[in-house]
């Protein structure tokens, strides 16, 4: 499990780095490291850099759906407030 964690950390840094920093510090990176690859990713097809883009990550086994948004159109994806709460709940559950 520890080696899988470090593998996800490296992959998060490669896939989710943005102007805010390295990938593991981003919302998508944190979720990816803790929960792994989503079972399904939904991203409506909009202009690449349009404002308010959304991505929905679905984890079927956990019955969990997390929504990220790019409010500024700069590629800085953030969890919505309700998704942040759901993620933190799942994170704490996994620590037990």
C-alpha positions in Angstrom: 0.0 0.0 0.0 2.9 2.4 0.8 4.5 1.8 -2.6 1.1 2.5 -4.3 0.8 5.7 -2.3 4.2 6.9 -3.5 3.4 5.9 -7.1 0.2 8.0 -7.0 2.2 10.9 -5.5 4.6 10.9 -8.5 1.7 10.5 -10.9 -0.1 13.4 -9.2 2.9 15.7 -9.6 3.1 14.8 -13.3 -0.6 15.2 -14.1 -1.9 17.9 -11.8 0.8 20.6 -11.4 -0.5 24.1 -12.1 0.6 27.7 -11.5 -0.3 27.2 -7.8 2.4 24.6 -7.3 3.2 20.9 -7.6 0.6 18.4 -8.3 0.3 16.8 -4.9 -0.7 20.2 -3.4 -3.6 20.7 -5.9 -7.1 19.6 -5.1 -7.1 17.1 -7.9 -3.7 15.8 -6.8 -4.8 15.3 -3.2 -7.9 13.4 -4.2 -5.9 11.3 -6.7 -3.3 10.4 -4.0 -5.9 9.4 -1.4 -8.6 7.8 -3.6 -6.8 6.8 -6.7 -8.0 7.0 -10.3 -11.8 7.7 -10.5 -14.0 5.1 -12.1 -15.5 7.7 -14.3 -14.5 11.3 -15.3 -17.2 13.6 -16.7 -16.1 16.8 -18.3 -18.5 18.8 -20.4 -16.9 19.8 -23.7 -16.5 23.5 -23.5 -13.9 25.9 -24.9 -10.6 24.8 -23.4 -10.0 27.9 -21.3 -13.6 29.0 -20.7 -14.5 30.0 -17.2 -16.5 27.8 -14.8 -15.4 24.5 -16.4 -16.3 21.5 -14.3 -15.0 18.0 -13.9 -16.8 15.3 -12.0 -14.9 12.4 -10.6 -17.0 9.3 -9.7 -15.9 6.6 -7.4 -18.6 3.9 -7.7 -17.5 1.6 -4.9 -17.5 4.5 -2.4 -20.7 6.0 -3.8 -18.8 9.2 -4.1 -19.0 12.0 -6.6 -16.6 14.9 -6.4 -16.9 18.1 -8.5 -13.9 20.3 -9.4 -14.3 23.7 -11.1 -12.0 26.0 -12.9 -13.6 29.4 -12.1 -11.0 31.5 -13.8 -10.3 29.5 -16.9 -6.6 29.2 -16.0 -6.5 25.5 -15.3 -6.6 25.9 -11.5 -9.1 23.3 -10.5 -10.7 23.4 -7.1 -13.1 21.2 -5.3 -16.6 22.7 -4.8 -17.3 23.3 -1.1 -19.7 20.4 -0.8 -17.2 18.1 -2.6 -14.5 19.2 -0.2 -16.6 18.2 2.7 -17.4 14.8 1.1 -13.7 14.2 0.4 -12.6 15.2 3.9 -15.1 12.8 5.3 -13.9 9.9 3.1 -10.3 10.8 4.0 -10.9 10.7 7.7 -12.8 7.4 7.3 -9.7 5.9 5.6 -7.5 7.0 8.5 -9.4 4.9 11.0 
